[in-house]
C-alpha cells in the first residue's frame, strides 16, 4: 500500500511537471500557441520500476501514468521534441548506480549515494547560498531508488526508498558526469596544466596599462602564469605601490609580516639577506610560511648601474622532473624529508609587523596524491639549522639538496631588469635570485604577493565573462 502511494505521488509530480513544461504560451499576437520543437528521433519518456539491491536487470519500461498524462506524452512524441546535447535519453540500473546516456552519445554511471547526497530540491539544497542544507550525518549509506522517470525536458526524477523525490537536469548531470571528459574539464577549471620550462624558455611579455584596461589581455596573462609560471610586465609606473595596485585590480594583496609591499634596497642592520648587496641564491620567497605566497610581483624601480644586480629565474618544476628522471633516490628523499624554515625579527618600516617569529616545516618538493609536483621550497637564507633527522642520514640529505640545486642553476635564466619591468613568478614553483652589486648602489626593487586561490578565482570569472573555456 505504501509503495502504491509513493508511486502515485511520483506520478502526480511527473505529470504536473511534464504538463507545465509544455503549457500553452501567448505570442505577441495574443494567440495561444504551444512550443513546438524537433528531434532526430522520438524522445522516450517512460516510468521505470526499480527493484531493491542488487540490480542485475535493466530498468523496465512499464508505463504507469494517468490516461491524461499518457495522451499528452503521445502528443509530444508526435510533435518531435527537441533534444539538447545534455538531455538524458536513456537510463538503466547498474549495481549501485544509474547509468545514463546523454543526447551527445556520452554515458556515465551515477552512484546512488552521490545522487542522493546532491539532491537539488529546496529541502536539501539552497540555490541562493549554493550549498547543501542536508547533513552528511543523515545520509543513509544504503539509500537506493525505487522509481526513476525520464522527463521530456531531458532531466530525470528519482524516487528514493525513503519516499524522497529528487529531480536532476540533464545539463547538471552532464557537467558532473563520471567520465574522463567531464573529470578533466573540472581539473582544468580548478587549475591549468603546468608546462615545465628549461633554460631556453622566454617569458610572455605584457604591458602594465593593458592589463588594467583589457580583460582579454588580463585573461591571457592568467593563462600564461598558470601554464608557464613566469611572465614579464613592461612599463609599470614609477611608484612603490605599482605592484599592489595591479594586484588589487586582479584580487587582493597577500599580506606578510613585511606588509603589502616590501622595498628591496640596501639597509643598515638588515633583518633579511635580500636587503644587503650580497648575491642571493635561487629561492622561493616566504618559505618560512606554512602557506607560502603563491605569486610574487617584483618591480624594478631603479636598477644598479654597472656590473652586478642581474636577476636569475629557474623553474623548480622542471628541475624536480629532471631530478625524478635521473636521480630517483634523491627525488624520493627530497619529497619525504621535511626542512625547517624560519624568520625572526622586528619591523624596519612603519607598515611592517612590529615583531615576528615564523617557523614552517615542509619538504623541498611537495607532491599531491597523483605524485605530481605541486610546490617546491628552496631558500638557503631562511633554511633552519635544525634538522629533524638521525645524524647518519644528514649527508645523504645534503647530497640530494645539492643535486637539485645544481639542476636549478644549470637551467636558470639570467637577465638584467630594466626600470619599469615587473617579473611575475609562480612563487611555489619558480625560484629567483640575483648577482651581488656594490653597496652604495641605489638599486630599488619592490616585491608584493598574490595568492593562487585569488588568481584562479579571477581567471574563472574572466573565462565566464568572455565565454572562454
N, C-alpha and C positions, 0 to 999 in steps of 0.2 A: 504493500500500500504506500509506504514511504517513498519507494523508488518511483512509483507511478506519479506521485505528487511532484517529485523533483523533475521528472521528465516533462510534466505539464507546465511547471514553472519555466523550464528552459525553453520549451516550445513557444510559450507566450512571449518570452523575451525575444527569441529569434524572430518570430512572426512580426512583432511590433517594429523591430529594427529593420527588417527587410522591407516592410511596407513603408516605413518612414524614409528609407533611403531612396525609394522610387516614387515618393509622393508627387502629385501634380504640382507644377510651378506656374506662376503667372508671368507671361512675357511682357515686353514693352507695349504690345497692342492690347493688353488686358485679357487676351485669350488664355485659357488653361492649356498647358502642354506637359507632356512627360519628357524627361531627359532620355533621349534615345541614343544609344551608344552601340558600338560594334566590336566584335572579336573574331579571330580567325577560326575559333572552334567554340561550340556551345559551352557556356560556363555551367559547371555542375555544382549544385548545392544539395547536399544530402545530409541526413541525420545519421550519425554513427553510434552504435551501441558498443560500449567498451566493457569487456569483462574484467573481473578482478585479476590481480597479478598472479602468475606471469601472463604474458600476452603472446602466445605463439601464432595467433592468426591476425590477418589484416582487419582494418575497420570494415564492418558490414555496411551495406547501403540500404538499410531498411528505412523507408520513409514513414515518419510518424507525425507529419504536420497536419494541421487542420485543413479541411477542404478548401477554405478561402485562401489559406497560405499556399496550398498546392497549386491552385488556379493562378494565383499571382506569379509564382515561380515559373509556371509554364509559359505565361505571357512574357516574362522577362527573357526566358531562354529563346523564345521565338523572335524577340526583337534584337537578338545577338548583342549581348552586353560587352562593354569594353573591358579589356584586361591589361592593367599596367604591369610593368616588369616585376614588381614586387608582390603582386597578388598571389595568394596561396591557391593553387589549383587542385591539390590533392593531399590527403594526409592518411597515415596508417599507423598502427601500433607497432612499436619495435622495442621489446624489452621494457625498460623503464623510461621510455621516451615516445614522443610523437614525431614521426618522420614526415616532413612536409616537402612538397615540390612547388617551387615558385614559377611564375609565368616565364621568367628568363631561362628556365631549364635547370637552375641550380637547386640543390637539395640540402637539407640539414636535419639532423636529429635534434630534437628539443627535449631535454630531460624534464621529467615531470617536476622534480624539485625546483629546478631553475624557473620553470614557468610559474609555479605556484608562488615562489619567492618574489617574482617580479609581476604579480598581478597589478594591472593598471587601473582597477576600479577605485572610486573615491574613498572607499573604506580602507584600502591598502596603500594607496599612493596619492601624494599631494602634487597636483600638476603645477601649482603656483610655486611651491617650495622645491619642486623637482627632487623629491626624496621619499623614501618608504615611510609609511605610517606603521605598517605591520612590523612586528618584532620577531627577531630570529628565534627567541625562546619559545614562541608559539608555533613555529613551523613543524609540522608533523613529517618526520622523515619517511613515513610510509604513505604519504599522500599520493593519490593517483586519480586520473579522470574516470568518470563513469559514462560521460557522453561528450562527443566532440562534434561541433557543427561548423561547416564551411559556409560562409556568408557571401552574398553576391558582391559585396564591396571588396572582396579579397582578403577579409580577415577570418579569424576562427574564433569560435566561442566554445569554452571548455567548462563543463560542469564537473566539479570535484566530488570525491566520495564523502566530504563533509557537507555537501549541499551548496558550497560557494560557487559562484559563477564568474568567470574571467573572460574578457574579450581582448584579443591581441590583433592589431592591424598587421597586414602583410608587410607594409613598409617597416614597421617597428621590428618585426621578426627578421626581415631580410637584412637589416643593418646589423643585427646581433647574431646572425647565423653562425653555427659552429662548423664552418667550412674554412679552408685556408685563405680564400679571398677576403672574406669578412674579417677574419682574425688579423690578417696582415694590414688591412686598411686601418684597423684600430691601433695597431702598433705604430703605424706611420703618423696617425693623429696624435698619439702620445709623444713620440719623438722620432725625427727622421733618422735614417740610417747614416751613421758616420763613415766617412771615407778617409782611411789613413793617408797621411801626406808626408812624403820624404823630403830630402834636402833640395830637390829641384822644384818644389812647389812654389807658386807665386800667388799671393792672396788676391781675391777680388777687391776692386777699388770702388769706393762710393764717395759721393760729395755730401758734406755735412748738411748743407741747406736743403738738398733734395730729399734727404731722409726726413726732414721736418715737414715738408710740404707735399710729398708724393707718397701715397700709401703703397702703390705698387713697388716703388723703389725701396721702401721700408720692408715690405714683404720679401723682396729679393735678398735684402741684407739678412733677414732672419733665416731664410733657407740656406744661404751660404754659410752662416755661422753654425747652424746645426750640422751641416754636411762636412765642412772643412775645419771648423774650429778656429779660423783665423781670417780676419778681414782688415782692410786698411781704409780709413776715412780721411779724406783730404779737406783742407781749408776750414778747419774748426776755428771758431772765433778766438781772439787773443784775450781770454779771461779764464780765471781759475775754475769757474763752475761750468765750463763748456761741456764737460763730461756729464755731470749731474743733470744739466738741462736737457741733454739728449736722452738720458736715461728716463727722466720724468716724462718725456714725450712717448717713450715706449711703455713704461710701467712705473715702478718706484725704485728709488735708490736702496741698495743693500747697505745698511749701516754696519760699521765695525767700530772697535774702540778708538779708531783714528777719525771717526766722524764720517760725514757724507762724501768727503773727498780728502785726499792726502797729498800735500806738496812734497815731491821727491827732490830735495835740494841738500847741499852740504850743510849740516847743522853742527854747532858746537855741542859736545856731550850728547851725541845722537843716541837714542834708545832703540835704533834699528840700523842694521848694516846698510840698508838702502839709502840712508841719509848720511853716508860718507862718500868719498870719491873712489872707494875700493872697487875692484872688479866684483861683480855679482854673478855667482854661478847660476846655471839654469835652475829655475824653481817655480813652484806654484805659490801664489800669494795666499796668505791666511791659512797655511797648513795647520796652524795652532787652533783652528776652529773645527769642531766636530762636523759642522755643516759649512764647508768651505764655500766662499763666494763662487757662484757659477761662472760669471763672465766678468772680465776686468777690462776697463777702458783706460788706456794710457795715452795721455795727451801731451804732446811736446810743445811747451810754450817758448822755451829758449833752449837752443842746442849749444853744446860745447864747441867752441871754435878751435880747430887744431886736431891733433890726433887723440884718439880715445873717445869714449862715450857711445860707441856703436852698440846697437841692440842685437840680441840673439833671440831667436824663437825656434823651438823644436816641438814636434808632435809626440807627446808621450804615448799616444795610442799606437802610432807607427812603431815606435821603439819597443813597446810592450809586445807587439805581434812579432817583431824580429827576435826578441828575446825568447818568446814562446817557441818559435820555429827552430832556432839554433842553439838555445841553451835552456831546455825544458826544466832541468833541475833548479836552475837559478830562478826561472819564472815561477815555479811552484813555491820556492822559498819566499819570494817577494809578495806572493799572493796569500800566504798563510802565516806570515810573521808580522806582528804589529811593531810600529815605531811610535815613540812618544814625540810630540811636537809641543813647544811651549813658547810663551811670550809673557814677559813681566816688566812693568814699568809704570811711569807716571806721564801725565799729559805734557806735551810741548806747546800745544796750541789751544786756544780757548774752547774750540768746539770738540776737543777730544775728551774721552772718558778720563776722569781725574786719576784713577788708579786702575790697573788691570793686571790680571794673572790668569792667563789662558793655558789650558793643557788639553790636548786632543790625542787620541790613540787610534791608529789605523794602519793597515798595510800600505806598502809603497804602491802596489797595484791592487785595486779592488775589482772583483768580478761579480756578476749577477748570477742568477740561477741557471742561465744558459751558458755560463762560462765566458761571457763577453765582458771586455774591459769597460767599466763604467766610470772609473776615477783613478787618477794617479796622484800621489802626494810625495813630492820631492822638494825639500827646502833645507839645504845644508846649514843655513844660518840658524834656523829655529829647531832643527832636529836635536832632540834632547840627548844628553849624555847618559841618561838612564836607559838601560836595555833590559827588557823583561825576558831574558834568555839564560839558559845554562851556559857557563863560561866556555865549554868545549864547542859550542855552536856559533860563537861570535865570529870567528874568522870566516867561516862558510857564509855567514850572512853579509859580511863586508865584501866578500868576493862577488856575491850576487849583486849588491848595490853598485859596485864598481863597474861590472859588466854593463848593467843597464845605463849607468851614467855615461859610459864611453859610447854606447849606441846613440844616446841622445845628442852628444856633441858631434858625432860623425854625420848626423843628419840635420844639423842645425842650419838655419838661415841667418846670415849676418848682414846688417844694413845700418845705415845711419838715418835716423828720423829727421825730417825737415820740420821747421817750425810751422805749426798748424796741422801736422799729421797726428792722427789718433789711431793707434793699433788696438784692435779689439780681439781678445783671446778667450776661448773656452778654458777657463781657469782650472777646471778639474780634468783637463785633458792636455792642453798645451802649456809648455814652460817657457819662461822668458828670462833673460839675463842681460848683462851689459859689460863692456870693457871698461877698465878704470880710466880716470881722467884727472887732470890737475885740480888740486884742492881749491884754488882761487876761482874756479870756473863759475859762471852764472847759469850753468845748465839747470833747467827747471822743467820737470815733468809733473803732471797731475794724474793721480790714479783714483778711480771710483769703480763701484761694483753694481752688478745686477744679478739677481738670482735666476736660474734657469726656469723655475716654476713660473715666474712673471714673464719671461721672454717667450716661452712656449704658449702661455695664455694669450699674449698679444698676437702671436703668429696665427693661432687658430681663429681668433676673431677677424683678423685681416683676411684669412682664407675664406671665411664665411661672407664677409663684406664684398670681396672681389670675385666670389664664385669660383675659387680655385681649390681643387682637392689636393 
